[in-house]
Amino acid sequence: MASGGAASPADAGSRAAAAAWADAHLGGRAEPPFSFALGGRPSTDLLAQWPVAAGRPERRGPLLRRSLTYRQPGAGLQVRCAAVQYPEFGIVEWTIHLRNAGAEAGPILSDLQALDVRLRHGPESELALHHHAGSTATPHDYEPRRTALPLGAELRLAASGGRSSNHDLPYFNLETPEGGVIIAVGWPGQWAARFIRERSGDLSVRAGMERTHLRLLPGEEIRLPRIVLQFWRGQRQRAHNTFRRFMLERNPLPGAAPPPPLLAPCSSHQFGEMVGADEASQRQFVDRYLQEGLVPDCWWMDAGWYPCGGDWTRTGTWEVDGARFPSGLRAVSDHAHARGVATLLWFEPERVAPGTWLDQRHPEWLLGAAGGHRLLDLGNPRARSWLTGHVSGLLEAQGIDLYRHDCNLDPLDLWRASDAADRQGIREIGHCTGLLAYWDGLRRRRPGLRIDNCASGGRRNDVECLRRAVPLLRSDHLFEPLGQQCHTYGLSFWVPFHGTGTRAADAYGFRSTMCSALIPCWDVRRPDLDYAALRRLVGQWREVAPCFSGDYYPLTPYARGEEAWIAWQFHRLDLELGVVQAFRRPRAEAPALTVRLCGLEPGARYALTDLDTGLRQVQTGAALAAGLELALPERPGSALLVYRRLGEG
């Protein structure tokens, strides 16, 4: 088990609540958990009159699969809800598929909501929604937020520009006096969610695509965003840790193992991405990292390896630049492989620049006006088939192990401008499902292929994308310590594996960037770098990196300012191992901070080691939960402590 923990991360009450909810909403006996309008009539009026077939729950290993299908009487519309229960996590998820089985175009479908439920609460119940900022390349990406929901309150959250975690993160935790429910929206595009507290006390929750007004053509089928609900009781942070375990253990596609920690240096900051790089420079960097004992897991080759005339944004000709790489990138990857180092290669296939191969040869595959950057329409089967074959062939021919998918273009306006008045939303649906199908196609052709999901640094971190890929670069706001601390603090509530870059050679700066994937950007050609210090810091990262996939506990409030301390803990129950990180920021007056560790067994003994001083102390879990003082005389300063369970007594 990748993250460790008990066989059932959710308690019995949470599991029972999820099972009861699934029986009530997916058994065909009550209102379904989704809604739409057909020809202007709400589905709440229609579905009660339509024949419904509720499939018997089918157990497949630890999962329960069930389906719910409605058929429009005398017409062609079929609405199918495909659901999966994860009993050990207290989770139910589903996707909605709508198909026109008739011989003519159907009436207008509008206001398609993948989630439309009413959560019953009395008017006296205090409700609050915990949600997070998305990524917009600022120090405050992934900032935790709490919004109270008194009677009459309404809160709207949404993506921006058609990328799912641009502006708002599509994960929410509704906290009630008894517990709560986590809600995740899986959709690479433009989702929107509304939370309305009724005067009765009930909470109405709706989530789906932001705009839909379309008719389905004969034989046409579409799907809506994936919805994940997790029911929980007790402590809110335990619920987040249950969700983190779900993301590691059950959310990957079948056969996909949780990713190991990754050290993946690159030379992008020395060569202007890769536009100034060549075969010799890439081989030199790999060798220099190895010579200095900074052993990479993977060598990262970023944008600009294709013919681009010195401008990496000229994407659309996906061939290796033969002038700089006469033997192809294979010469670099073979060199790395011979030394035990994997390779990663950057692509941005959705954005097409003027004058490139795709722009000239297949303008019919592109959305947007000629003369500017356009969008490769992944909803076009011909375009997607070509891209899948071409990219998988490049990966094979060039010996690439990790595929990096970037998207630096907001697609929403291009989708909407390309839709007819009676087909609003159809381009977005085609592109989003096409993107997922493209990634799935790459993995079918290259089993075991690891995919990095970037999108301008962390702007597609929804649950559907993270089922297939990991964010090795969680934000394009890089290096600056306070921002990196804030990113780790916020994103770790939801995503157990994420990465960032580092240029720091000091403990405070380097530790601010420590997470599961680390991308060093040191110019190792320089003889004046303190390589002994870098080896020590990388060694410390190697020691603690396995902990980052464990349970996460913030030990201080979230803080932006330079006058604060910030600290957190990661705990691997299966390894009986954990790490504590703390930072005294530049203007923090207090020289010490007392933290209370979480997740430890009160009667067990733990050996706690300060990785700076080597000082080792043994304390019980109860003592560490009561308070551990961290003293840092310097500011800024950082503490990095590792603990391991010794046994009872």
C-alpha positions in Angstrom: 0.0 0.0 0.0 1.7 3.2 -1.2 0.6 5.6 1.5 0.2 3.2 4.4 -2.6 2.9 6.9 -5.3 0.5 7.9 -7.1 -1.8 5.5 -10.1 0.6 5.6 -9.0 4.3 5.8 -12.6 5.4 6.4 -14.4 4.6 9.7 -17.5 2.4 9.8 -19.9 5.4 10.0 -18.4 7.0 6.9 -18.6 3.7 5.0 -22.2 3.2 6.0 -23.2 6.8 5.1 -21.7 6.3 1.6 -23.4 3.0 1.1 -26.8 4.4 2.2 -26.4 7.4 -0.1 -25.6 5.2 -3.1 -28.6 3.0 -2.4 -30.9 6.0 -2.2 -29.6 7.9 -5.2 -28.4 5.2 -7.6 -31.0 2.6 -7.0 -33.7 4.1 -9.2 -36.0 4.7 -6.3 -35.3 8.4 -5.6 -34.1 11.5 -7.4 -30.9 10.9 -9.3 -27.8 12.9 -8.3 -27.7 14.9 -11.6 -30.0 17.1 -13.6 -30.6 18.7 -17.0 -33.3 20.4 -19.0 -34.7 18.9 -22.2 -36.6 21.2 -24.5 -36.8 23.6 -21.6 -38.4 21.1 -19.2 -36.4 20.2 -16.1 -35.3 16.6 -15.7 -36.9 16.5 -12.2 -40.2 16.6 -14.0 -39.2 14.2 -16.8 -37.2 11.4 -15.2 -40.0 10.5 -12.8 -42.0 9.5 -15.8 -39.3 7.7 -17.8 -38.6 4.0 -17.6 -35.4 3.3 -15.5 -33.2 0.3 -15.3 -31.0 0.1 -12.2 -28.3 -2.5 -12.5 -27.5 -4.8 -9.6 -24.3 -3.7 -7.8 -21.4 -5.8 -9.1 -18.4 -6.4 -6.9 -15.0 -6.3 -8.7 -12.3 -6.7 -6.1 -12.6 -3.9 -3.6 -15.0 -1.9 -5.8 -18.8 -2.0 -6.4 -20.0 -1.0 -9.8 -23.5 0.0 -10.5 -25.5 1.7 -13.3 -28.7 3.6 -13.7 -30.2 4.1 -17.2 -33.2 6.3 -18.1 -34.9 6.1 -21.6 -37.1 8.8 -23.0 -40.5 7.2 -23.9 -41.1 7.3 -27.6 -37.9 9.1 -28.4 -34.2 8.6 -28.7 -32.6 10.1 -25.6 -30.8 7.7 -23.2 -29.3 8.9 -19.9 -26.8 6.5 -18.2 -25.2 7.0 -14.9 -22.1 4.7 -14.5 -21.1 4.6 -10.8 -18.4 3.1 -8.7 -18.3 2.7 -4.9 -15.1 2.5 -3.0 -16.4 1.1 0.3 -13.1 1.2 2.2 -12.8 5.0 1.5 -16.5 5.9 2.0 -16.5 7.2 -1.6 -19.0 7.1 -4.4 -18.2 8.4 -7.9 -20.1 8.6 -11.2 -20.1 9.9 -14.7 -23.2 10.7 -16.8 -23.5 9.7 -20.5 -26.3 11.0 -22.7 -26.9 9.4 -26.1 -29.3 10.1 -28.9 -30.4 6.7 -30.1 -33.0 8.2 -32.5 -32.8 8.9 -36.2 -33.1 12.7 -35.9 -31.4 15.5 -34.0 -32.9 15.8 -30.5 -34.4 18.8 -28.7 -32.1 21.2 -26.9 -30.3 19.9 -23.8 -29.2 22.6 -21.4 -28.0 23.2 -17.9 -26.3 19.9 -17.7 -25.3 19.3 -14.1 -23.2 16.2 -13.3 -24.0 16.9 -9.6 -27.3 18.2 -8.4 -28.2 17.2 -4.8 -29.9 18.5 -1.7 -28.0 17.8 1.5 -30.5 17.7 4.4 -29.7 19.9 7.4 -31.7 21.8 10.0 -31.6 25.6 10.1 -29.6 25.5 13.3 -26.7 23.5 11.8 -23.5 25.4 11.2 -22.1 24.6 7.7 -18.8 25.7 6.3 -17.1 25.0 3.0 -13.4 24.5 2.8 -12.0 25.2 -0.6 -8.7 26.3 -2.2 -7.4 28.7 -4.8 -6.2 27.2 -8.0 -2.9 27.9 -9.7 -2.4 31.3 -11.3 1.4 31.5 -10.9 1.4 33.5 -7.7 2.9 32.9 -4.2 -0.7 32.3 -3.0 -1.6 29.4 -5.4 -3.5 26.7 -3.5 -4.4 29.0 -0.6 -6.8 27.3 1.8 -10.1 29.1 2.2 -13.1 28.7 4.5 -16.5 30.1 3.7 -19.3 29.9 6.2 -22.7 29.0 4.8 -25.4 30.6 6.9 -29.1 30.5 5.9 -29.5 32.3 2.6 -25.8 32.1 1.6 -24.8 31.4 -1.9 -21.2 30.6 -3.1 -20.1 30.1 -6.7 -16.7 28.6 -7.6 -15.4 27.9 -11.1 -12.5 27.3 -13.4 -11.2 30.2 -15.6 -10.4 30.1 -19.3 -11.3 26.4 -19.8 -8.5 24.8 -17.6 -9.8 23.0 -14.6 -7.6 24.3 -11.7 -7.1 27.8 -13.1 -8.5 30.2 -10.5 -10.4 27.7 -8.2 -9.3 24.2 -7.3 -12.1 21.7 -8.1 -12.1 20.0 -4.6 -14.3 21.0 -1.8 -14.9 19.8 1.8 -18.3 20.6 3.4 -18.0 20.6 7.1 -21.0 20.0 9.3 -21.4 19.4 13.1 -21.5 15.7 12.5 -18.8 15.4 9.9 -19.1 16.2 6.2 -18.7 15.3 2.6 -15.8 15.9 0.2 -16.7 16.8 -3.4 -14.3 16.6 -6.4 -15.1 17.6 -9.9 -13.2 15.7 -12.6 -13.2 17.7 -15.8 -10.2 19.2 -17.7 -12.3 22.1 -18.9 -14.7 24.8 -17.7 -16.6 23.6 -14.6 -18.7 25.6 -12.2 -20.2 24.8 -8.8 -22.9 26.5 -6.7 -23.6 26.0 -3.0 -26.9 27.5 -1.9 -28.1 27.4 1.7 -31.8 27.3 1.8 -33.9 28.9 4.5 -35.0 25.4 5.5 -31.3 24.7 6.4 -30.8 22.3 3.4 -27.8 22.9 1.2 -28.3 22.7 -2.6 -25.1 21.7 -4.4 -24.8 21.8 -8.2 -21.7 21.2 -10.3 -21.0 20.6 -14.0 -20.0 22.4 -17.1 -20.5 26.1 -16.9 -22.5 26.5 -20.1 -24.4 23.9 -22.1 -27.1 24.5 -24.7 -26.9 21.8 -27.4 -28.8 19.2 -29.3 -27.4 15.7 -29.9 -27.1 14.4 -33.5 -28.4 11.0 -34.4 -26.2 8.3 -32.7 -24.2 11.0 -30.9 -23.1 10.4 -27.3 -21.5 12.7 -24.8 -20.3 12.5 -21.2 -20.3 15.0 -18.4 -17.7 15.6 -15.6 -16.8 12.9 -13.2 -18.1 13.5 -9.6 -16.5 12.1 -6.5 -18.2 12.2 -3.1 -16.5 11.1 0.1 -18.6 10.9 3.3 -16.8 11.4 6.5 -17.2 11.5 10.3 -14.9 12.8 13.0 -11.9 14.9 12.3 -11.7 16.9 9.0 -8.0 16.3 8.5 -8.5 12.6 8.7 -11.0 12.9 5.9 -8.4 14.7 3.8 -5.9 11.9 4.5 -8.5 9.4 3.4 -8.9 11.3 0.2 -5.1 11.4 -0.3 -4.9 7.6 0.1 -7.7 7.3 -2.4 -5.8 9.4 -4.9 -2.7 7.2 -4.5 -4.3 3.8 -4.2 -7.5 3.8 -6.2 -7.6 6.9 -8.4 -4.8 5.8 -10.8 -6.0 3.9 -13.9 -5.9 0.1 -13.5 -2.4 -1.2 -13.5 -0.8 2.2 -12.8 1.4 2.1 -9.7 1.7 5.1 -7.5 4.7 7.2 -8.6 8.0 7.0 -6.6 9.8 10.2 -5.5 11.6 11.8 -8.5 14.7 13.9 -8.8 14.7 15.3 -12.3 17.2 18.1 -13.0 17.1 20.2 -16.1 19.2 22.8 -17.9 16.3 25.0 -19.0 17.4 28.0 -17.0 20.8 27.9 -18.6 19.7 27.6 -22.3 16.4 29.5 -22.4 14.2 26.4 -22.1 15.9 24.1 -24.7 16.2 26.5 -27.6 20.0 27.0 -26.9 20.7 23.4 -26.0 22.3 20.7 -28.1 23.4 17.1 -27.8 26.7 17.9 -26.3 25.3 20.2 -23.6 22.7 17.7 -22.5 25.2 14.9 -22.2 27.5 17.3 -20.3 24.8 18.2 -17.8 23.9 14.5 -17.2 27.6 13.7 -16.6 28.2 16.7 -14.3 25.3 15.8 -12.1 26.6 12.3 -11.8 30.2 13.4 -11.2 29.1 15.5 -8.3 27.1 12.7 -6.7 23.7 14.5 -7.4 22.3 11.3 -9.0 19.2 12.1 -11.1 16.3 9.7 -11.4 15.4 11.3 -14.7 16.9 14.0 -17.1 14.3 16.6 -17.9 14.3 18.0 -21.5 11.9 20.9 -21.7 10.5 23.2 -24.4 12.5 24.1 -27.5 13.9 20.8 -28.8 12.0 21.1 -32.1 12.6 23.5 -35.0 11.4 26.8 -33.5 13.8 29.5 -34.6 14.9 30.4 -31.1 11.3 30.9 -29.8 10.0 27.9 -27.8 6.4 29.1 -28.2 6.5 28.2 -31.9 4.8 24.8 -31.3 3.2 22.7 -34.0 6.2 21.0 -35.7 6.8 17.9 -33.6 10.2 16.8 -35.0 13.6 16.9 -33.4 15.7 19.9 -34.5 18.3 18.1 -36.6 20.6 21.1 -36.6 21.2 20.9 -32.9 20.5 17.2 -32.4 21.9 15.6 -35.6 21.6 12.1 -34.0 18.2 13.0 -32.5 17.4 13.0 -28.8 18.2 9.3 -28.8 21.8 10.2 -28.4 21.0 12.0 -25.2 18.6 9.3 -23.9 21.0 6.4 -24.7 23.7 8.3 -22.9 21.5 8.8 -19.8 20.1 5.2 -19.9 23.6 3.8 -19.9 24.2 5.6 -16.6 20.9 4.5 -15.1 19.0 7.8 -15.7 15.6 8.0 -17.3 14.5 10.8 -19.7 11.5 13.2 -19.8 10.5 15.2 -22.9 8.2 18.2 -23.0 5.3 18.6 -25.5 2.6 21.2 -26.0 0.5 19.6 -28.7 -2.7 21.6 -28.2 -1.2 25.0 -29.1 -0.3 25.5 -32.7 1.8 28.5 -33.9 1.5 30.1 -37.3 3.7 28.6 -40.0 4.4 25.3 -38.3 3.7 21.9 -39.8 0.2 21.5 -38.3 -0.8 25.0 -39.2 0.2 24.5 -42.8 -0.7 20.8 -43.4 -3.9 20.4 -41.3 -5.6 23.8 -40.7 -8.9 21.9 -40.8 -7.9 20.3 -37.4 -7.4 23.7 -35.7 -9.8 26.1 -33.9 -9.2 29.8 -34.0 -8.3 32.5 -36.5 -5.4 32.0 -38.9 -2.3 34.2 -38.1 -2.3 33.6 -34.3 -1.8 30.6 -32.0 -4.6 28.1 -32.6 -5.9 25.1 -30.8 -5.6 21.5 -32.1 -9.1 20.1 -31.7 -8.7 16.9 -29.8 -12.4 16.2 -30.3 -11.5 15.6 -33.9 -10.9 11.8 -34.2 -8.5 12.3 -37.2 -6.4 14.9 -35.4 -6.3 12.8 -32.2 -5.4 9.6 -34.0 -2.6 11.3 -35.8 -1.3 12.9 -32.6 -1.4 9.7 -30.7 0.5 7.8 -33.3 3.0 10.5 -34.0 3.9 11.3 -30.4 4.0 7.6 -29.3 6.3 7.0 -32.3 8.6 9.9 -31.2 8.7 8.7 -27.6 9.7 5.2 -28.9 12.2 6.4 -31.5 13.9 8.9 -29.1 14.0 6.5 -26.1 11.8 8.8 -23.8 10.5 7.4 -20.5 8.3 10.2 -19.2 5.9 12.3 -21.4 5.4 15.9 -20.3 2.1 17.5 -21.5 1.9 21.3 -21.2 -0.9 23.7 -22.4 -0.2 27.4 -22.2 -3.4 28.5 -24.0 -6.8 29.2 -22.5 -9.1 27.2 -24.8 -12.5 28.3 -23.6 -13.2 31.3 -26.0 -12.0 29.2 -28.9 -14.4 26.4 -28.0 -17.3 28.7 -27.6 -16.6 30.7 -30.8 -16.5 27.5 -32.8 -19.9 26.2 -31.5 -23.1 26.8 -33.3 -25.9 28.5 -31.3 -27.6 25.1 -30.8 -24.4 23.2 -30.0 -22.9 25.3 -27.2 -20.6 23.1 -25.1 -20.0 20.4 -27.7 -16.5 21.5 -28.6 -15.5 21.6 -25.0 -16.9 18.1 -24.4 -15.2 16.8 -27.4 -11.8 18.3 -26.5 -11.9 17.3 -22.8 -12.9 13.7 -23.5 -10.4 13.7 -26.4 -7.5 14.9 -24.2 -8.2 12.0 -21.8 -8.6 9.5 -24.7 -5.2 10.8 -26.1 -3.5 10.1 -22.8 -5.1 6.7 -22.5 -4.1 6.0 -26.1 -0.4 6.8 -25.3 -0.5 4.4 -22.4 -2.0 1.6 -24.5 0.7 2.0 -27.0 3.4 2.4 -24.4 2.3 0.4 -21.2 3.8 1.9 -18.1 4.4 5.3 -19.6 4.4 8.0 -17.0 2.7 11.3 -17.8 3.4 14.7 -16.4 0.4 17.1 -16.5 1.5 20.8 -16.5 -0.8 23.3 -18.2 1.1 26.6 -17.3 2.1 25.0 -14.1 -0.8 23.3 -12.3 -3.8 24.5 -14.1 -5.3 21.1 -14.9 -5.1 19.4 -11.5 -8.7 17.9 -11.5 -9.3 14.4 -10.3 -9.9 13.1 -13.9 -6.5 14.4 -15.1 -4.7 13.1 -12.0 -6.1 9.7 -12.6 -3.7 9.6 -15.6 -0.9 12.0 -14.8 1.0 13.8 -12.0 1.9 17.5 -11.7 5.7 17.6 -11.7 5.5 21.4 -11.8 2.6 22.4 -9.6 2.9 26.2 -10.4 4.8 28.5 -12.7 5.6 30.6 -9.6 9.0 29.1 -8.8 12.0 29.2 -6.4 10.8 32.0 -4.1 10.7 30.3 -0.6 7.5 31.7 1.0 5.5 31.0 -2.1 6.9 27.4 -2.2 6.0 26.9 1.4 2.5 28.1 0.8 2.1 25.8 -2.3 3.1 22.7 -0.3 0.8 23.7 2.6 -2.3 24.2 0.4 -2.0 21.6 -2.3 -1.1 18.8 0.1 -4.6 18.7 1.5 -5.7 17.2 -1.8 -2.8 16.0 -4.0 -0.3 13.5 -2.5 2.2 13.7 -5.3 3.4 17.1 -6.8 6.7 18.7 -7.7 8.5 22.0 -8.2 11.8 23.4 -9.2 14.7 24.5 -7.0 17.8 26.7 -7.5 18.6 27.0 -3.8 21.9 25.9 -2.3 21.0 26.9 1.3 18.9 24.8 3.7 16.0 27.3 4.1 15.5 27.8 0.3 16.0 24.2 -0.6 13.7 22.8 2.1 11.0 25.3 1.0 10.9 23.4 -2.3 11.0 19.8 -0.9 8.1 17.7 -2.2 7.6 14.4 -4.0 9.2 15.5 -7.3 12.1 17.9 -7.2 13.5 19.6 -10.4 17.0 21.1 -9.6 18.0 23.9 -12.0 21.7 24.3 -10.9 24.3 25.2 -13.5 26.6 22.3 -12.7 29.1 23.4 -15.2 30.2 26.0 -12.6 33.1 24.9 -10.4 32.3 27.4 -7.7 29.0 25.8 -6.5 29.1 24.4 -3.0 28.7 20.8 -4.2 29.2 19.3 -0.7 26.2 21.4 0.5 24.1 20.3 -2.5 24.9 16.6 -1.8 23.9 17.0 1.8 20.6 18.7 0.9 19.8 16.1 -1.8 20.6 13.3 0.6 18.2 14.8 3.1 15.5 15.0 0.5 16.2 11.3 -0.5 15.7 10.4 3.2 12.4 12.1 3.7 10.8 12.0 0.2 9.0 8.7 0.8 7.1 10.4 3.6 5.5 13.0 1.3 3.0 10.3 0.0 1.8 9.6 3.6 -0.8 11.3 5.7 -0.5 15.1 5.9 -1.0 17.3 9.0 -0.6 21.1 9.0 0.9 22.0 12.3 0.4 25.8 12.1 -2.3 28.0 10.5 -1.7 28.9 6.9 0.3 32.1 6.7 1.5 34.4 3.9 3.6 36.9 5.7 7.3 37.1 6.5 6.6 37.5 10.2 5.1 34.0 10.7 6.3 30.5 11.3 4.8 27.7 9.1 5.1 24.0 9.8 3.6 20.6 8.7 4.1 16.9 9.2 3.9 13.9 6.8 3.4 10.5 8.3 3.8 7.0 6.8 2.0 4.6 9.0 3.1 1.6 6.9 6.7 2.5 7.2 6.3 3.7 10.8 8.2 6.8 9.6 7.5 10.5 9.4 9.0 14.0 8.8 8.4 17.4 10.4 9.2 20.6 8.5 9.2 24.0 10.0 10.2 27.4 8.8 10.9 30.6 10.7 10.4 33.3 8.2 12.6 36.4 7.8 10.7 38.7 10.2 9.3 36.1 12.6 10.1 37.4 16.1 9.6 34.2 18.1 12.8 32.1 18.2 10.9 28.9 18.9 7.6 27.2 18.0 5.8 24.4 19.8 4.0 21.9 17.5 1.8 18.9 18.4 2.4 15.9 16.2 -0.5 13.9 14.8 -1.2 10.3 13.8 1.1 8.7 16.4 0.3 5.9 18.8 0.3 7.3 22.3 2.1 4.4 23.9 4.6 3.8 21.2 8.2 5.2 21.4 9.6 7.3 18.5 13.2 8.1 17.8 13.3 11.7 16.6 16.4 13.0 14.7 17.3 16.5 13.8 18.9 16.3 10.4 20.9 19.5 11.0 22.5 18.6 14.3 22.2 14.8 14.3 20.6 15.2 17.8 18.5 12.1 18.6 15.8 11.9 21.2 13.3 9.2 22.1 9.8 10.2 23.2 6.4 8.6 23.3 3.7 9.4 20.9 1.7 10.9 23.7 4.6 13.3 24.6 5.0 14.4 20.9 1.3 15.0 20.6 1.4 17.1 23.8 4.1 19.4 22.3 7.5 19.4 20.6 9.5 22.6 20.8 11.4 23.7 17.7 14.0 26.3 18.3 15.6 28.2 15.4 17.9 31.1 16.5 18.4 32.3 12.9 15.9 33.9 10.6 15.1 32.8 8.1 15.6 29.3 9.4 14.3 25.8 8.9 14.0 22.6 10.8 13.9 19.1 9.3 13.2 16.2 11.7 12.7 12.6 11.0 11.0 10.2 13.4 10.7 6.4 13.4 8.6 4.2 15.6 10.7 2.0 17.9 8.0 0.0 19.7 5.8 -0.1 22.7 6.8 1.0 26.2 
